[in-house]
Amino acid sequence: MNAYLDAMRNYATFSGRTSRSGYWLFVLILILIELVAAVLDVVLLGYAIEHGGPISGIVHLIHFIPALAIAVRRLHDIDRTGWWLLLYLTVIGGLVVLIFHILPGTRGANRFGRDPYPSAPA
C-alpha cells in the first residue's frame, strides 16, 4: 500500500527513479481499484462491464497522470527516458515497454538520480 500512496503523493513527479517493486505494487493495487470500480458500475449503476461507467471513468481520470509519472520514473531506473513510452503507440511497442518495466534497475546513481534501493552490504 505504501508504493501506491507514494505514487499518488508524487502524482506529477516525472523526475527521479522508481524501483521495480514499487512500480509493480502500484500497478497491482491500481488493477484491484479498477476492478472494484468496474464491479460498482455494474452492480450499482447497471452498466455493462465492457462499456465501463462513470465510477470507472473517474478512477481512470484520477490515476492517469500518476500512472504515467510512475511509468516514466520506472524507465529512468533502467536509464531510459520517458519518451520510450511512445512505443505503446506501435504494434509491438507495448511488449518492449513491458520488458523494460521487468528489467532490474541500474545499480547506483544514473543520469536520472540516485538508486531507489538503499545500498545493500556486499
Beta strands, then each sheet from edge to edge (+ up, - down):
end
